[in-house]
Amino acid sequence: MNGVYARYNEQKNCIDVTVYEAGYVLRLDCEKWEERIKTMMNSQGRLDALAIDDPMEYVRLALDEEMQVWVDAMDDESVW
C-alpha cells in the first residue's frame, strides 16, 4: 500500500503522518508549530478546525512555513 495518511491525535494535540512506502511515522506537535504564530480568536479557531478536519493541509502549511500567511488571511475581514 503506497501513500500518505494524516490524522489528528487529540490526546497529544499533534498530527501523526504515516508514509506507507517509507514505513515511518512523523509526529507534528501542534503547540510547538503554533507558538510563533500570531492569531486572533477567529483565526485560532479556524486553525484548530483545520488540524482536526484537514490534517494534511495543516501539515503542508506548517512544513512550507505558510501558516502565518494563512492565519493572516483568516483574520483579514476585508476578504469576507
Backbone torsions as a table, in degrees:
resi	resn	phi	psi	omega
1	MET	NA	119.6	178.5
2	ASN	-101.8	149.8	175.0
3	GLY	139.6	179.9	-179.2
4	VAL	-128.2	135.5	-180.0
5	TYR	-130.4	136.7	178.7
6	ALA	-128.7	141.5	175.7
7	ARG	-145.4	148.1	178.8
8	TYR	-82.6	130.8	178.3
9	ASN	-105.1	101.7	-173.6
10	GLU	-72.0	-24.5	177.3
11	GLN	-68.1	-34.7	-177.4
12	LYS	-105.8	-2.9	-175.0
13	ASN	51.1	54.6	-179.3
14	CYS	-145.1	170.4	175.6
15	ILE	-116.5	126.3	177.5
16	ASP	-99.0	120.8	179.3
17	VAL	-109.3	123.3	178.6
18	THR	-107.1	126.0	175.7
19	VAL	-108.4	104.8	-171.7
20	TYR	-66.5	-43.7	-175.2
21	GLU	-68.7	-28.3	178.0
22	ALA	-91.8	-20.0	176.9
23	GLY	76.2	34.8	178.1
24	TYR	-137.0	164.0	179.8
25	VAL	-122.2	133.0	176.4
26	LEU	-107.9	130.6	178.0
27	ARG	-110.9	120.6	-179.3
28	LEU	-106.1	112.0	-179.5
29	ASP	-78.6	112.5	-175.2
30	CYS	-62.9	-39.5	-178.8
31	GLU	-61.7	-42.1	179.4
32	LYS	-66.5	-40.9	-178.8
33	TRP	-70.5	-27.7	-177.4
34	GLU	-93.5	-5.9	-174.4
35	GLU	-67.0	-25.9	178.6
36	ARG	-98.9	0.2	-179.2
37	ILE	-88.8	131.4	177.3
38	LYS	-92.2	115.9	-177.5
39	THR	-124.5	163.1	169.4
40	MET	-112.7	176.9	-177.3
41	MET	-57.6	-43.2	-178.8
42	ASN	-63.0	-50.4	-176.4
43	SER	-70.9	-31.4	177.6
44	GLN	-65.8	-40.9	177.0
45	GLY	-64.1	-41.3	178.5
46	ARG	-68.3	-35.6	177.7
47	LEU	-66.4	-41.7	176.5
48	ASP	-62.8	-42.7	179.1
49	ALA	-65.3	-36.8	178.2
50	LEU	-62.8	-42.8	179.6
51	ALA	-61.5	-36.1	-177.9
52	ILE	-81.9	-46.1	-173.4
53	ASP	-83.2	-33.9	-177.6
54	ASP	-140.1	69.8	-175.3
55	PRO	-61.4	-28.8	179.0
56	MET	-66.3	-39.6	177.7
57	GLU	-67.5	-38.7	177.0
58	TYR	-60.0	-45.6	179.1
59	VAL	-63.4	-41.8	178.6
60	ARG	-61.4	-44.9	178.4
61	LEU	-62.4	-41.4	-178.8
62	ALA	-67.2	-47.7	-176.1
63	LEU	-72.9	-29.2	176.9
64	ASP	-86.5	1.0	-179.5
65	GLU	57.1	41.4	179.0
66	GLU	-110.6	5.8	-174.8
67	MET	-63.6	-40.6	-179.8
68	GLN	-65.2	-38.3	178.0
69	VAL	-63.6	-42.6	179.4
70	TRP	-63.9	-44.1	179.6
71	VAL	-63.4	-43.0	178.6
72	ASP	-61.0	-38.1	178.0
73	ALA	-66.3	-35.2	177.8
74	MET	-69.0	-30.6	-179.6
75	ASP	-84.6	-15.8	-177.4
76	ASP	-77.6	103.3	-176.0
77	GLU	-73.9	-16.8	179.2
78	SER	-69.5	-24.1	178.9
79	VAL	-70.5	-36.1	-176.1
80	TRP	-90.9	NA	NA
